[in-house]
Amino acid sequence: MARAPNARVREIAEAFVRHMHAFAREVKLTEAEYGIGIDFLNRIGQATNDRHNEGILFADAIGFSTLVCLQNNGDNGATETAAALLGPFWRMHSPATANGASIVRSPTPGPELFVSCVLKDAKGAPIAGAEVDVWHSSPVGLYENQDEAQADMNLRGKFITDAEGRFSFRSVKPAGYPVPTDGPVGDLLRAQRRHPYRPAHIHFLAHKDGFKTLITQVFVDDDKYLATDAVFGVTRHLVGDYRRHDQGTPPAPGMAAPWYTLDYTFVMEAGEAKLPIPPIK
């Protein structure tokens, strides 16, 4: 590897081999266990397709995705909004949606939700013209690509922040859900006697030139799995105030009690605007 012309490739490859050899020595890996490990990696690849990414799910389930995320975001704690893992369900081409409009694109029973957000820079100034992707699971805990009963792109939308850095939308309150367990990651969780559940949350991806792309999630504050998220994605910064309303004037016409509201402020760091590779199509 010393002849590799790219210094970063050389550094990563050397460290990877060094730690893999150290791992095998530490656990005294047997030949049978080695074979199981190779089969596990092969099955991850075989379980990945246009609608599901088992590789991302595996990285999530061992906390690796969150570790990489936390190492590369936060500006040493100077920002108020922590980044979070992308997850395996982001699709790049969500439909453009007007501020205040609904992202419910097919019948989706559940408590109504109105979300109001603002994007600011590190000095507190609003960020206008940012593109914000939103996606979340349904009240039965399924994303639309997992559920034939939902229309394509249901509970997904793309918004542009106004002059005050604001965007808003109507939806339904998401539910927590188990990560897919019919592949090798499910086998891993069962072997470790771990539950597969994620607490309810909404995903956000904010993108604008001059700012580091913000990928994050806002979790429902009363979810019982906040402290034991199967993919280690929850931080205190990411727990939102999903407030229930049983009376009063709803924030949008046609909403009936009880409804929920979420108000949240995101802070974007200065940096390079770069979109991730979509884990599914």
MIDOSE-1310 file (N, C-alpha, C; in nm, 2 decimals, decimal comma, always signed):
residues 281
mara	+0,08/-0,12/+0,00/+0,00/+0,00/+0,00/+0,08/+0,13/+0,00; +0,21/+0,12/+0,03/+0,30/+0,23/+0,04/+0,31/+0,30/-0,10; +0,28/+0,23/-0,21/+0,29/+0,29/-0,34/+0,17/+0,36/-0,39; +0,06/+0,35/-0,31/-0,07/+0,41/-0,35/-0,04/+0,56/-0,36
pnar	-0,07/+0,63/-0,48/-0,04/+0,77/-0,50/-0,13/+0,86/-0,42; -0,25/+0,82/-0,38/-0,34/+0,90/-0,30/-0,32/+0,88/-0,15; -0,27/+0,99/-0,08/-0,23/+0,97/+0,06/-0,35/+0,93/+0,14; -0,47/+0,98/+0,11/-0,58/+0,95/+0,19/-0,63/+0,81/+0,17
vrei	-0,62/+0,76/+0,05/-0,65/+0,62/+0,02/-0,55/+0,53/+0,10; -0,43/+0,57/+0,10/-0,33/+0,49/+0,17/-0,35/+0,49/+0,32; -0,39/+0,60/+0,38/-0,41/+0,61/+0,52/-0,53/+0,53/+0,56; -0,64/+0,54/+0,48/-0,76/+0,46/+0,52/-0,74/+0,31/+0,50
aeaf	-0,67/+0,27/+0,39/-0,65/+0,13/+0,37/-0,56/+0,07/+0,47; -0,45/+0,14/+0,51/-0,36/+0,09/+0,61/-0,43/+0,07/+0,74; -0,51/+0,17/+0,78/-0,58/+0,16/+0,91/-0,68/+0,05/+0,91; -0,75/+0,04/+0,80/-0,86/-0,07/+0,79/-0,80/-0,20/+0,81
vrhm	-0,69/-0,23/+0,74/-0,62/-0,36/+0,75/-0,57/-0,38/+0,89; -0,51/-0,28/+0,94/-0,45/-0,29/+1,08/-0,55/-0,33/+1,18; -0,67/-0,26/+1,18/-0,77/-0,28/+1,27/-0,85/-0,41/+1,25; -0,86/-0,46/+1,13/-0,92/-0,59/+1,10/-0,83/-0,70/+1,15
hafa	-0,70/-0,69/+1,13/-0,61/-0,79/+1,19/-0,62/-0,79/+1,34; -0,62/-0,67/+1,40/-0,62/-0,66/+1,55/-0,75/-0,72/+1,60; -0,86/-0,70/+1,53/-0,99/-0,75/+1,57/-0,98/-0,91/+1,57; -0,93/-0,97/+1,46/-0,92/-1,11/+1,45/-0,84/-1,17/+1,57
revk	-0,73/-1,10/+1,60/-0,64/-1,14/+1,71/-0,71/-1,13/+1,84; -0,78/-1,02/+1,86/-0,84/-1,00/+1,99/-0,95/-1,10/+2,03; -1,03/-1,14/+1,93/-1,14/-1,23/+1,95/-1,10/-1,38/+1,92; -0,98/-1,39/+1,87/-0,93/-1,53/+1,83/-1,03/-1,59/+1,73
ltea	-1,05/-1,52/+1,63/-1,15/-1,56/+1,53/-1,13/-1,70/+1,47; -1,23/-1,79/+1,48/-1,21/-1,92/+1,42/-1,24/-1,92/+1,27; -1,20/-2,02/+1,20/-1,23/-2,03/+1,06/-1,38/-2,04/+1,04; -1,45/-2,11/+1,12/-1,60/-2,12/+1,11/-1,66/-1,98/+1,12
eygi	-1,62/-1,90/+1,22/-1,67/-1,77/+1,25/-1,63/-1,68/+1,13; -1,51/-1,69/+1,08/-1,48/-1,62/+0,96/-1,57/-1,64/+0,84; -1,61/-1,77/+0,82/-1,70/-1,80/+0,72/-1,84/-1,74/+0,74; -1,88/-1,74/+0,86/-2,01/-1,68/+0,90/-2,01/-1,53/+0,87
gidf	-1,89/-1,46/+0,90/-1,88/-1,32/+0,87/-1,88/-1,29/+0,73; -1,81/-1,37/+0,65/-1,81/-1,34/+0,50/-1,95/-1,36/+0,44; -2,02/-1,47/+0,49/-2,16/-1,49/+0,45/-2,25/-1,37/+0,49; -2,23/-1,32/+0,60/-2,31/-1,20/+0,65/-2,29/-1,08/+0,56
lnri	-2,16/-1,05/+0,52/-2,14/-0,94/+0,43/-2,20/-0,97/+0,29; -2,19/-1,09/+0,25/-2,25/-1,12/+0,12/-2,40/-1,11/+0,12; -2,46/-1,15/+0,23/-2,61/-1,13/+0,24/-2,65/-0,99/+0,25; -2,57/-0,90/+0,31/-2,60/-0,76/+0,31/-2,61/-0,71/+0,17
gqat	-2,52/-0,74/+0,08/-2,52/-0,70/-0,06/-2,64/-0,76/-0,13; -2,67/-0,88/-0,11/-2,78/-0,95/-0,17/-2,92/-0,89/-0,13; -2,92/-0,84/-0,01/-3,05/-0,78/+0,04/-3,07/-0,64/+0,00; -2,97/-0,58/-0,07/-2,98/-0,44/-0,10/-3,04/-0,42/-0,25
ndrh	-3,13/-0,33/-0,26/-3,19/-0,31/-0,40/-3,24/-0,17/-0,41; -3,31/-0,13/-0,51/-3,35/+0,01/-0,53/-3,45/+0,06/-0,43; -3,51/-0,03/-0,35/-3,61/+0,01/-0,25/-3,56/-0,01/-0,11; -3,45/-0,08/-0,09/-3,40/-0,11/+0,04/-3,25/-0,11/+0,04
negi	-3,18/-0,05/+0,14/-3,04/-0,05/+0,15/-3,00/-0,12/+0,28; -2,96/-0,25/+0,28/-2,93/-0,32/+0,40/-2,79/-0,28/+0,45; -2,70/-0,23/+0,36/-2,57/-0,18/+0,40/-2,58/-0,06/+0,49; -2,67/+0,04/+0,46/-2,69/+0,15/+0,54/-2,75/+0,11/+0,67
lfad	-2,85/+0,02/+0,67/-2,92/-0,03/+0,79/-2,82/-0,10/+0,88; -2,72/-0,18/+0,83/-2,62/-0,24/+0,91/-2,54/-0,13/+0,98; -2,49/-0,03/+0,90/-2,41/+0,07/+0,96/-2,49/+0,15/+1,07; -2,62/+0,17/+1,05/-2,70/+0,23/+1,15/-2,71/+0,15/+1,27
aigf	-2,73/+0,02/+1,26/-2,76/-0,07/+1,37/-2,65/-0,09/+1,46; -2,52/-0,07/+1,41/-2,41/-0,08/+1,50/-2,36/+0,06/+1,55; -2,43/+0,16/+1,52/-2,40/+0,30/+1,57/-2,29/+0,36/+1,48; -2,25/+0,30/+1,37/-2,14/+0,36/+1,29/-2,18/+0,48/+1,21
stlv	-2,31/+0,48/+1,16/-2,36/+0,60/+1,09/-2,36/+0,72/+1,18; -2,41/+0,70/+1,30/-2,42/+0,81/+1,39/-2,28/+0,86/+1,43; -2,19/+0,77/+1,45/-2,05/+0,81/+1,49/-1,99/+0,90/+1,38; -2,00/+0,86/+1,25/-1,95/+0,94/+1,14/-2,02/+1,07/+1,13
clqn	-2,15/+1,07/+1,15/-2,23/+1,20/+1,15/-2,18/+1,29/+1,26; -2,16/+1,25/+1,38/-2,13/+1,33/+1,49/-1,98/+1,38/+1,48; -1,90/+1,30/+1,41/-1,76/+1,35/+1,39/-1,75/+1,46/+1,29; -1,84/+1,46/+1,20/-1,83/+1,56/+1,09/-1,93/+1,67/+1,09
ngdn	-2,00/+1,69/+1,20/-2,10/+1,80/+1,21/-2,10/+1,86/+1,35; -2,16/+1,98/+1,36/-2,18/+2,04/+1,49/-2,09/+2,15/+1,52; -1,98/+2,17/+1,44/-1,89/+2,29/+1,46/-1,85/+2,30/+1,61; -1,81/+2,18/+1,67/-1,77/+2,18/+1,80/-1,87/+2,23/+1,90
gate	-2,00/+2,20/+1,87/-2,10/+2,24/+1,96/-2,15/+2,38/+1,95; -2,10/+2,46/+1,85/-2,14/+2,60/+1,83/-2,28/+2,62/+1,77; -2,33/+2,51/+1,71/-2,47/+2,53/+1,65/-2,57/+2,46/+1,74; -2,69/+2,51/+1,73/-2,80/+2,46/+1,82/-2,86/+2,33/+1,77
taaa	-2,85/+2,30/+1,64/-2,91/+2,19/+1,58/-2,81/+2,08/+1,55; -2,82/+1,96/+1,61/-2,73/+1,86/+1,58/-2,77/+1,79/+1,46; -2,68/+1,74/+1,38/-2,71/+1,66/+1,26/-2,75/+1,52/+1,30; -2,80/+1,45/+1,21/-2,84/+1,31/+1,24/-2,82/+1,23/+1,12
llgp	-2,82/+1,09/+1,13/-2,79/+1,01/+1,02/-2,90/+1,02/+0,91; -2,86/+1,00/+0,79/-2,95/+1,01/+0,67/-3,06/+0,90/+0,68; -3,02/+0,78/+0,72/-3,12/+0,67/+0,72/-3,13/+0,61/+0,58; -3,20/+0,49/+0,57/-3,20/+0,42/+0,44/-3,32/+0,45/+0,35
fwrm	-3,40/+0,56/+0,38/-3,53/+0,58/+0,31/-3,53/+0,72/+0,24; -3,43/+0,79/+0,23/-3,43/+0,92/+0,16/-3,44/+0,89/+0,01; -3,53/+0,96/-0,06/-3,54/+0,96/-0,21/-3,51/+1,11/-0,26; -3,43/+1,12/-0,36/-3,39/+1,25/-0,40/-3,50/+1,34/-0,46
hspa	-3,59/+1,28/-0,54/-3,68/+1,36/-0,62/-3,82/+1,37/-0,55; -3,82/+1,42/-0,43/-3,95/+1,45/-0,37/-4,02/+1,56/-0,44; -4,15/+1,56/-0,44/-4,23/+1,67/-0,52/-4,21/+1,80/-0,45; -4,19/+1,91/-0,54/-4,19/+2,04/-0,49/-4,33/+2,07/-0,43
tang	-4,33/+2,14/-0,31/-4,46/+2,16/-0,24/-4,46/+2,30/-0,18; -4,57/+2,37/-0,20/-4,58/+2,51/-0,15/-4,58/+2,51/+0,00; -4,53/+2,62/+0,06/-4,53/+2,64/+0,20/-4,67/+2,64/+0,25; -4,69/+2,56/+0,36/-4,82/+2,55/+0,42/-4,90/+2,44/+0,37
asiv	-4,86/+2,38/+0,26/-4,94/+2,27/+0,19/-4,92/+2,14/+0,26; -5,00/+2,04/+0,22/-5,00/+1,91/+0,28/-4,91/+1,82/+0,20; -4,84/+1,73/+0,27/-4,76/+1,62/+0,21/-4,83/+1,49/+0,21; -4,95/+1,49/+0,26/-5,04/+1,37/+0,26/-5,09/+1,35/+0,12
rspt	-5,05/+1,25/+0,04/-5,08/+1,24/-0,10/-5,17/+1,12/-0,13; -5,21/+1,05/-0,02/-5,31/+0,94/-0,03/-5,37/+0,93/+0,10; -5,49/+0,87/+0,11/-5,56/+0,85/+0,25/-5,46/+0,79/+0,35; -5,44/+0,87/+0,46/-5,34/+0,83/+0,56/-5,40/+0,86/+0,70
pgpe	-5,49/+0,78/+0,75/-5,55/+0,81/+0,88/-5,45/+0,83/+0,99; -5,48/+0,93/+1,08/-5,39/+0,95/+1,19/-5,41/+1,10/+1,24; -5,36/+1,13/+1,35/-5,37/+1,27/+1,41/-5,30/+1,37/+1,31; -5,37/+1,48/+1,29/-5,32/+1,58/+1,20/-5,20/+1,65/+1,26
lfvs	-5,11/+1,70/+1,18/-4,99/+1,77/+1,23/-4,96/+1,89/+1,15; -4,93/+2,00/+1,21/-4,88/+2,12/+1,14/-4,74/+2,15/+1,19; -4,65/+2,16/+1,09/-4,51/+2,18/+1,12/-4,46/+2,32/+1,07; -4,41/+2,40/+1,16/-4,35/+2,53/+1,13/-4,21/+2,54/+1,16
cvlk	-4,12/+2,57/+1,07/-3,98/+2,56/+1,09/-3,91/+2,69/+1,04; -3,79/+2,72/+1,09/-3,72/+2,84/+1,04/-3,57/+2,79/+1,04; -3,50/+2,84/+0,93/-3,36/+2,81/+0,91/-3,28/+2,94/+0,94; -3,18/+2,93/+1,02/-3,09/+3,04/+1,06/-2,94/+3,00/+1,04
dakg	-2,86/+3,10/+1,02/-2,72/+3,08/+1,02/-2,66/+3,08/+1,16; -2,53/+3,06/+1,18/-2,47/+3,06/+1,31/-2,48/+3,19/+1,38; -2,51/+3,30/+1,31/-2,52/+3,43/+1,38/-2,67/+3,46/+1,40; -2,76/+3,38/+1,37/-2,90/+3,40/+1,39/-2,98/+3,47/+1,28
apia	-2,91/+3,49/+1,17/-2,98/+3,55/+1,05/-3,06/+3,45/+0,98; -3,18/+3,48/+0,93/-3,26/+3,38/+0,85/-3,19/+3,34/+0,72; -3,21/+3,22/+0,68/-3,16/+3,17/+0,55/-3,27/+3,16/+0,45; -3,28/+3,25/+0,36/-3,39/+3,24/+0,26/-3,34/+3,16/+0,14
gaev	-3,44/+3,10/+0,07/-3,41/+3,03/-0,05/-3,34/+2,90/-0,04; -3,35/+2,84/+0,08/-3,29/+2,71/+0,10/-3,39/+2,60/+0,06; -3,34/+2,49/+0,01/-3,43/+2,38/-0,03/-3,43/+2,28/+0,08; -3,55/+2,25/+0,13/-3,56/+2,16/+0,24/-3,65/+2,03/+0,20
dvwh	-3,58/+1,92/+0,21/-3,65/+1,79/+0,18/-3,71/+1,74/+0,32; -3,83/+1,69/+0,31/-3,90/+1,63/+0,43/-3,95/+1,49/+0,40; -3,93/+1,40/+0,49/-3,99/+1,27/+0,47/-4,01/+1,20/+0,61; -4,12/+1,12/+0,62/-4,14/+1,05/+0,74/-4,23/+0,93/+0,72
sspv	-4,24/+0,84/+0,82/-4,32/+0,73/+0,81/-4,47/+0,76/+0,84; -4,56/+0,67/+0,81/-4,70/+0,69/+0,83/-4,73/+0,66/+0,98; -4,86/+0,69/+1,02/-4,90/+0,65/+1,16/-4,90/+0,50/+1,18; -4,88/+0,41/+1,08/-4,87/+0,27/+1,10/-4,72/+0,23/+1,10
glye	-4,63/+0,33/+1,09/-4,49/+0,30/+1,09/-4,42/+0,25/+0,97; -4,48/+0,29/+0,85/-4,42/+0,25/+0,72/-4,40/+0,37/+0,63; -4,28/+0,37/+0,56/-4,26/+0,47/+0,46/-4,33/+0,43/+0,33; -4,36/+0,52/+0,25/-4,44/+0,49/+0,13/-4,38/+0,38/+0,04
nqde	-4,25/+0,38/+0,03/-4,18/+0,28/-0,05/-4,19/+0,14/+0,01; -4,24/+0,13/+0,13/-4,25/+0,00/+0,20/-4,40/-0,05/+0,19; -4,49/+0,04/+0,15/-4,63/+0,02/+0,18/-4,71/+0,04/+0,05; -4,77/-0,07/-0,01/-4,84/-0,06/-0,13/-4,97/+0,02/-0,12
aqad	-5,02/+0,04/+0,01/-5,14/+0,12/+0,03/-5,12/+0,27/+0,02; -4,99/+0,31/+0,02/-4,96/+0,46/+0,01/-4,93/+0,49/-0,13; -4,97/+0,61/-0,17/-4,93/+0,66/-0,30/-4,78/+0,69/-0,31; -4,73/+0,69/-0,43/-4,58/+0,72/-0,45/-4,56/+0,86/-0,40
mnlr	-4,45/+0,88/-0,32/-4,41/+1,00/-0,26/-4,51/+1,05/-0,15; -4,59/+0,97/-0,10/-4,67/+1,01/+0,02/-4,58/+1,04/+0,14; -4,62/+1,15/+0,21/-4,55/+1,19/+0,33/-4,40/+1,23/+0,29; -4,39/+1,29/+0,17/-4,26/+1,34/+0,13/-4,29/+1,48/+0,06
gkfi	-4,20/+1,57/+0,07/-4,21/+1,70/+0,01/-4,08/+1,78/+0,01; -4,08/+1,87/-0,08/-3,96/+1,96/-0,09/-4,00/+2,11/-0,09; -3,95/+2,18/+0,01/-3,99/+2,32/+0,03/-3,88/+2,42/+0,01; -3,91/+2,55/-0,02/-3,81/+2,65/-0,03/-3,84/+2,75/+0,08
tdae	-3,74/+2,79/+0,16/-3,76/+2,88/+0,27/-3,79/+3,02/+0,22; -3,88/+3,10/+0,29/-3,91/+3,23/+0,24/-3,81/+3,33/+0,29; -3,84/+3,46/+0,28/-3,74/+3,57/+0,31/-3,71/+3,57/+0,46; -3,79/+3,51/+0,54/-3,76/+3,50/+0,69/-3,70/+3,36/+0,72
grfs	-3,67/+3,29/+0,62/-3,61/+3,15/+0,65/-3,71/+3,05/+0,69; -3,84/+3,07/+0,67/-3,94/+2,99/+0,72/-4,00/+2,89/+0,61; -4,04/+2,78/+0,66/-4,13/+2,69/+0,57/-4,22/+2,61/+0,67; -4,33/+2,57/+0,61/-4,43/+2,50/+0,69/-4,50/+2,40/+0,61
frsv	-4,57/+2,30/+0,67/-4,64/+2,20/+0,60/-4,74/+2,13/+0,69; -4,84/+2,07/+0,63/-4,94/+1,98/+0,70/-4,90/+1,84/+0,67; -4,93/+1,75/+0,77/-4,91/+1,61/+0,76/-4,99/+1,54/+0,86; -4,94/+1,42/+0,89/-5,00/+1,34/+1,00/-4,89/+1,31/+1,10
kpag	-4,92/+1,29/+1,22/-4,81/+1,26/+1,32/-4,75/+1,12/+1,29; -4,62/+1,12/+1,28/-4,56/+0,99/+1,25/-4,56/+0,89/+1,37; -4,54/+0,77/+1,34/-4,53/+0,66/+1,44/-4,39/+0,60/+1,44; -4,35/+0,55/+1,56/-4,22/+0,47/+1,56/-4,24/+0,34/+1,48
ypvp	-4,13/+0,28/+1,45/-4,15/+0,15/+1,37/-4,02/+0,07/+1,39; -4,04/-0,06/+1,36/-3,92/-0,15/+1,36/-3,84/-0,14/+1,23; -3,71/-0,14/+1,24/-3,63/-0,14/+1,12/-3,65/-0,28/+1,05; -3,63/-0,29/+0,92/-3,65/-0,42/+0,86/-3,57/-0,53/+0,92
tdgp	-3,63/-0,64/+0,96/-3,56/-0,75/+1,03/-3,56/-0,88/+0,95; -3,60/-0,88/+0,82/-3,60/-1,00/+0,74/-3,47/-1,03/+0,67; -3,37/-0,96/+0,70/-3,23/-0,98/+0,64/-3,13/-1,00/+0,75; -3,00/-0,99/+0,71/-2,89/-1,02/+0,81/-2,89/-0,92/+0,93
vgdl	-2,93/-0,80/+0,91/-2,94/-0,71/+1,03/-3,04/-0,76/+1,13; -3,15/-0,81/+1,08/-3,25/-0,87/+1,17/-3,19/-0,98/+1,25; -3,11/-1,07/+1,18/-3,04/-1,18/+1,25/-2,95/-1,13/+1,36; -2,88/-1,02/+1,33/-2,79/-0,96/+1,42/-2,86/-0,91/+1,55
lraq	-2,97/-0,84/+1,53/-3,04/-0,78/+1,64/-3,10/-0,90/+1,73; -3,15/-1,00/+1,67/-3,20/-1,11/+1,74/-3,09/-1,18/+1,82; -2,98/-1,20/+1,76/-2,87/-1,27/+1,83/-2,82/-1,19/+1,95; -2,83/-1,06/+1,94/-2,79/-0,97/+2,05/-2,91/-0,94/+2,15
rrhp	-3,02/-1,00/+2,13/-3,14/-0,98/+2,21/-3,18/-0,83/+2,22; -3,17/-0,76/+2,10/-3,20/-0,62/+2,09/-3,33/-0,60/+2,02; -3,41/-0,50/+2,07/-3,54/-0,47/+2,00/-3,50/-0,39/+1,87; -3,59/-0,39/+1,77/-3,56/-0,33/+1,64/-3,62/-0,19/+1,62
yrpa	-3,67/-0,13/+1,73/-3,76/-0,01/+1,71/-3,68/+0,12/+1,71; -3,73/+0,21/+1,62/-3,69/+0,35/+1,62/-3,80/+0,43/+1,67; -3,77/+0,54/+1,75/-3,88/+0,63/+1,80/-3,93/+0,71/+1,68; -4,05/+0,76/+1,69/-4,12/+0,83/+1,58/-4,04/+0,96/+1,56
hihf	-4,03/+1,00/+1,43/-3,95/+1,12/+1,39/-3,98/+1,16/+1,25; -3,94/+1,29/+1,22/-3,95/+1,34/+1,09/-3,81/+1,37/+1,04; -3,78/+1,34/+0,92/-3,65/+1,36/+0,86/-3,65/+1,50/+0,78; -3,54/+1,57/+0,79/-3,52/+1,70/+0,72/-3,38/+1,70/+0,66
lahk	-3,37/+1,75/+0,53/-3,25/+1,77/+0,46/-3,25/+1,91/+0,40; -3,17/+2,00/+0,45/-3,16/+2,14/+0,41/-3,04/+2,16/+0,33; -3,06/+2,23/+0,21/-2,95/+2,25/+0,11/-2,95/+2,39/+0,05; -2,84/+2,45/+0,06/-2,82/+2,58/-0,01/-2,68/+2,61/-0,02
dgfk	-2,64/+2,67/-0,14/-2,50/+2,71/-0,16/-2,45/+2,80/-0,05; -2,33/+2,77/-0,01/-2,26/+2,85/+0,09/-2,28/+2,79/+0,23; -2,36/+2,68/+0,24/-2,39/+2,62/+0,37/-2,37/+2,47/+0,36; -2,31/+2,42/+0,47/-2,30/+2,27/+0,48/-2,44/+2,21/+0,48
tlit	-2,46/+2,11/+0,39/-2,59/+2,05/+0,39/-2,63/+1,99/+0,53; -2,75/+2,02/+0,58/-2,79/+1,98/+0,71/-2,88/+1,86/+0,69; -2,84/+1,75/+0,75/-2,93/+1,62/+0,75/-2,96/+1,59/+0,89; -3,09/+1,59/+0,92/-3,13/+1,57/+1,06/-3,26/+1,51/+1,08
qvfv	-3,30/+1,48/+1,20/-3,43/+1,42/+1,24/-3,48/+1,50/+1,36; -3,61/+1,51/+1,37/-3,68/+1,57/+1,49/-3,77/+1,46/+1,55; -3,74/+1,41/+1,67/-3,81/+1,30/+1,73/-3,93/+1,35/+1,81; -4,03/+1,26/+1,82/-4,15/+1,28/+1,89/-4,12/+1,27/+2,04
dddk	-4,15/+1,37/+2,12/-4,10/+1,37/+2,26/-4,16/+1,27/+2,36; -4,27/+1,21/+2,32/-4,33/+1,11/+2,42/-4,31/+0,97/+2,37; -4,22/+0,95/+2,28/-4,20/+0,81/+2,23/-4,12/+0,73/+2,33; -4,17/+0,60/+2,35/-4,10/+0,52/+2,46/-3,97/+0,47/+2,42
ylat	-3,93/+0,48/+2,29/-3,80/+0,43/+2,25/-3,69/+0,53/+2,23; -3,71/+0,66/+2,29/-3,61/+0,76/+2,27/-3,48/+0,72/+2,33; -3,48/+0,65/+2,44/-3,35/+0,62/+2,51/-3,29/+0,49/+2,45; -3,36/+0,42/+2,37/-3,31/+0,29/+2,32/-3,33/+0,27/+2,17
davf	-3,31/+0,38/+2,10/-3,32/+0,38/+1,95/-3,23/+0,27/+1,89; -3,29/+0,19/+1,81/-3,21/+0,07/+1,76/-3,09/+0,11/+1,67; -3,09/+0,24/+1,62/-2,98/+0,28/+1,54/-2,91/+0,40/+1,60; -2,93/+0,43/+1,73/-2,85/+0,52/+1,81/-2,86/+0,66/+1,75
gvtr	-2,97/+0,70/+1,70/-2,98/+0,83/+1,63/-3,03/+0,95/+1,72; -3,07/+0,93/+1,84/-3,14/+1,04/+1,92/-3,03/+1,11/+2,00; -3,03/+1,25/+1,99/-2,96/+1,33/+2,09/-3,07/+1,43/+2,14; -3,03/+1,49/+2,25/-3,13/+1,58/+2,32/-3,17/+1,70/+2,23
hlvg	-3,08/+1,74/+2,14/-3,11/+1,85/+2,05/-3,22/+1,81/+1,95; -3,24/+1,69/+1,93/-3,33/+1,64/+1,82/-3,47/+1,60/+1,87; -3,49/+1,62/+2,00/-3,63/+1,59/+2,05/-3,71/+1,71/+2,04; -3,82/+1,70/+1,96/-3,91/+1,82/+1,94/-4,02/+1,82/+2,04
dyrr	-4,09/+1,93/+2,04/-4,21/+1,95/+2,12/-4,33/+1,94/+2,03; -4,38/+1,81/+2,02/-4,50/+1,78/+1,94/-4,62/+1,81/+2,03; -4,68/+1,92/+2,02/-4,78/+1,97/+2,11/-4,92/+1,94/+2,07; -5,00/+1,87/+2,15/-5,14/+1,83/+2,12/-5,23/+1,95/+2,15
hdqg	-5,33/+1,97/+2,06/-5,43/+2,07/+2,08/-5,57/+2,01/+2,07; -5,65/+2,02/+2,18/-5,78/+1,97/+2,18/-5,89/+2,07/+2,15; -5,85/+2,20/+2,15/-5,95/+2,30/+2,12/-5,87/+2,43/+2,07; -5,95/+2,53/+2,03/-5,89/+2,65/+1,98/-5,90/+2,65/+1,83
tppa	-5,83/+2,75/+1,77/-5,83/+2,77/+1,62/-5,71/+2,69/+1,56; -5,74/+2,60/+1,47/-5,63/+2,53/+1,41/-5,55/+2,61/+1,32; -5,42/+2,57/+1,30/-5,33/+2,65/+1,22/-5,36/+2,65/+1,07; -5,44/+2,57/+1,02/-5,48/+2,56/+0,88/-5,63/+2,52/+0,87
pgma	-5,69/+2,57/+0,76/-5,83/+2,53/+0,74/-5,86/+2,38/+0,73; -5,97/+2,34/+0,79/-6,01/+2,20/+0,78/-5,94/+2,11/+0,88; -5,85/+2,15/+0,96/-5,79/+2,06/+1,06/-5,89/+2,05/+1,18; -5,91/+1,93/+1,23/-6,00/+1,90/+1,33/-5,93/+1,85/+1,46
apwy	-5,98/+1,88/+1,57/-5,92/+1,84/+1,70/-5,94/+1,69/+1,72; -5,84/+1,62/+1,78/-5,72/+1,69/+1,83/-5,61/+1,69/+1,71; -5,54/+1,80/+1,71/-5,43/+1,81/+1,62/-5,30/+1,84/+1,69; -5,18/+1,82/+1,62/-5,05/+1,85/+1,69/-4,98/+1,96/+1,61
tldy	-4,89/+2,03/+1,68/-4,81/+2,13/+1,61/-4,66/+2,10/+1,65; -4,57/+2,13/+1,56/-4,43/+2,13/+1,59/-4,37/+2,25/+1,54; -4,30/+2,33/+1,63/-4,22/+2,45/+1,59/-4,08/+2,42/+1,62; -3,99/+2,44/+1,52/-3,85/+2,40/+1,53/-3,76/+2,50/+1,46
tfvm	-3,65/+2,53/+1,51/-3,55/+2,61/+1,45/-3,42/+2,53/+1,42; -3,38/+2,54/+1,29/-3,26/+2,47/+1,25/-3,15/+2,57/+1,23; -3,03/+2,53/+1,26/-2,91/+2,62/+1,24/-2,82/+2,55/+1,14; -2,78/+2,62/+1,03/-2,69/+2,57/+0,93/-2,55/+2,63/+0,94
eage	-2,45/+2,55/+0,93/-2,31/+2,59/+0,93/-2,27/+2,64/+0,79; -2,18/+2,73/+0,79/-2,12/+2,77/+0,66/-2,03/+2,66/+0,61; -2,03/+2,64/+0,48/-1,95/+2,53/+0,43/-2,00/+2,49/+0,29; -1,97/+2,37/+0,25/-2,00/+2,32/+0,11/-2,13/+2,26/+0,11
aklp	-2,21/+2,30/+0,01/-2,34/+2,24/-0,02/-2,33/+2,12/-0,10; -2,35/+2,00/-0,05/-2,33/+1,88/-0,12/-2,43/+1,78/-0,08; -2,51/+1,73/-0,18/-2,61/+1,63/-0,15/-2,55/+1,49/-0,14; -2,61/+1,41/-0,04/-2,56/+1,27/-0,03/-2,61/+1,18/-0,15
ippi	-2,55/+1,07/-0,15/-2,60/+0,97/-0,25/-2,72/+0,90/-0,20; -2,83/+0,91/-0,27/-2,96/+0,85/-0,22/-2,94/+0,70/-0,20; -2,98/+0,65/-0,08/-2,97/+0,51/-0,05/-3,07/+0,42/-0,13; -3,18/+0,48/-0,17/-3,28/+0,41/-0,25/-3,32/+0,51/-0,37
k	-3,39/+0,45/-0,47/-3,44/+0,53/-0,58/-3,58/+0,57/-0,57
